[in-house]
Amino acid sequence: ICSTTRANGVSADYLKCKLFSFSLGDKALRWLKSRPAHSITTWDEYKAAFINHFYTKQRSISVRNKISGFRQGATESFYEALDRFKEYIRDCPNHGFKDGNLWNIF
């Protein structure tokens, strides 16, 4: 949406900030509304605040370990393994692995 809606010089960063709340579920929306007004002003600040709040250090470490130690199960098909691997990546957006490294792990 942001890349297709460049009206009157409105930046993609501004649009992302304005549209962010529409992508959130109940718990995340309550968190966002509890933030002090104007305490977050850029998309990078939104991302950092969201990840820091909802992805604890322990949770991130746990998922990073699942990613780095990934193995296909003995009875698991290639596609099942790929789906599970992608789920780990989605579960931890701050995993820190580069795309090329992720595919080497898989």
Buried (B, 14 or more C-beta within 10 A) or exposed (E): EBEEEEEEEEEBBBBBBEEBEEEBEEEBBEBBEEEEEEEBEEBEEBBEBBEEEEBEEEEBEBBBEBBEEBEBEEEEEEEEBEEBBEEBBEBBEBBEBEEEEBEEBE
